């Protein structure tokens, strides 16, 4: 049930790409890219020793190949879960995108919470595909840790959790690290997945 929490960002708008990268990096995700075209995305995956778990793909990107065509390649060759990003919600675009069964379809402009919910859902979907329903598991969590995981599940960032619980960001990060260590887990995504099935 191992995932690396690696995310490929395919976005040709520099400011949007940088924002996505900053948000996800702050939450502990490993970032590939950002890249601006399908050709760059495929080349990056081909030379990387670690493949992305999730691809965040803008539908309208630079180059001859659309984000939808790229998503199909990423699914078939690299087995990524797909989250589409776009400012377009017209019927033809939606139909083409939904045909690939992405985990989520996020419209621009998006909030930090919308982005994190989409990525968390994609990781959850991937873990279900790869491991199915886990066997009975006992998780060692304090009440405070359960509060933090619940907020993570709902798309709260570490900064938002700190504000909500009136603690520092470093305290939130310490709790997250401790939860993984004492339960022998590699990622927060695994913890969220197991907690869902234990609850």
N, C-alpha and C positions, 0 to 999 in steps of 0.2 A: 504494500500500500504506500509505496514511496513516490513522492513528488518533490520537485526542487523549488516550487513556487517561482518558476522562471516565466517571465512575460515578454513576448515580442510585441513591440509597438510599431505599427505601420501607420504613419500620419505625416502628411506633407506640409502641414501648417506648423511652422517652427514653434510659435508660442504655445499652441495646443499640445504639441509633442513634448515640449519641455515641462509644461504643467502636469501632464499625465505621468511623466517620468519622476518628477519630484514627489508627487502624491504617493505613488506606489513604492518608490525607494524608501520614503519615510516610514512606510508600514512594513518594511522588511522584505519586500519582494525583490527578486533579482531581475534586472532589466536587460533585454537584448534590443539594441537600437538606441533611439528611434531610427527607422529607415523611411525613405520617401516613396519607394516604388516596389512593385512586385519582384522585379529582378534583384534588387538589393536584399529584399527579405529572404528570398530563396537562397541566394549566395551566402548570406549570413548563417542560415540554418545548416547549409551543406558543410561549412568549414568549422562549425561550432562543435565542441565535444559534449556540450549539454544542450539538449533540445528544449524548446519552449513548451511549457504545459498549456499555456493560454496565449492566443494571438488576439491583440486588440487591433482590428483592421478598419481603417477609414474606407468607405466604399469608393469614393472618388479620389484616386491618388494619381500621382504623376506616372508617365510611361504609357505603354501600349496595353497593359493588362489592368483591369479594374480590381478593386479590393474584393469583389465577389469571386472573380476568377482565381485570385490569389488564395482566398480562403479555401476554395475547393482543393487547391494544390497542397496547402498546409495540412488540411484534414487527411488527405489520402497518403501523402508522403511522410509527414512528421507527426501525425495523430494528435494535433492540437485541438483544444476546445476553442471555439470562435466567439468573440464578442465584436459585433459591428458598431462602428462609430460613424455617424453621418449627420449632416444638416438637412438631408433630403428625406421627406416622408411621403413622396408620391407613390401611387399604387404600383407602377411597374418596378420601381426600385425595391419596395417592400416585398413584392412577390418573388423577385429574383433572390433577395437576401434570405427570406424565410424558407426557400426551397432547400437551402443548405442546412437547415435546422441549427442555427446558431443558438448558443446558450442565452444570449441577451442581445438586444438591439438598443443602443443608447443614442439618443438624439442630442445634437449640440444646440445651444450650450447646455452642459451637464453640470451637476453639482458634484462635490467631492464624495458625498454619500452615494449618489447614483453610480459613480464609477466604482467605488469600493464594493457596493452590493453586487454589481455585475461581475466583478472579478471573483468575489467570494463564491457566487453561484456557479461560476465556471469551474473553479477548483473543486467544489462539492460534486458537480456533475462528473468531472473527470475521475474523482476518487470512487464514485459509484460504478462507473464503467470499468475501472481497473480492478476493483476489489469486491464489488457486490456488498451486501449487507454484512457488517462485521459480526464476529461471534461476541458473546456476552463479555463486556468489558467494564471494569470498575475504574473510574477516573478519580484521582485524588485532587480535589479542588476545595479551597476555602470559600466561604460565602462571598468574600470580596472578589476572588478569582472568577467565580460564577457570574458575578455582575459584569466583570470586564469582558468575558467571553460572549455574554448575551449582547452586549453593545457592539462587539466586533461583528457578530452575526448580522446585526442590523445596519452595518455599513458605517459605523462610527470610526473615525480615525483616532490615533493615539492622543492627538491634541484635543479632539472633541470629548474623548473619554475622560481625560484629565480635568477638563472644564466641568463636565457633568458630575464627576465624583469628588471634585474639589481636592485633587491631588496633583502632583507634578507629572509632567510627561515622562521623566526618568523613572518615576515610581510605576507608571503604567508599563513601561518597557521591562522593568525588573520583574513585575508580576508575570508578564507574558513569557519571559525567559524561564522563570522558575516553574511555571505550569508545564512547559515542554520537558524540562529536565527531570522533574519528579515522576512524570508519566511516560518517560522514554520515547518521546515523539520528536519528529523532525521539523514540524511546521504547525503554525496556528491553523492552517487549513485542515490538517489531520485532526486536530483537537475539536474543531467545529463539527467536522464530519462524525467523529465518534460520539460527541455529546448529543448530537441529533438522534442517533440510534439508541443511545442509552436512555435518553429522556422518555 
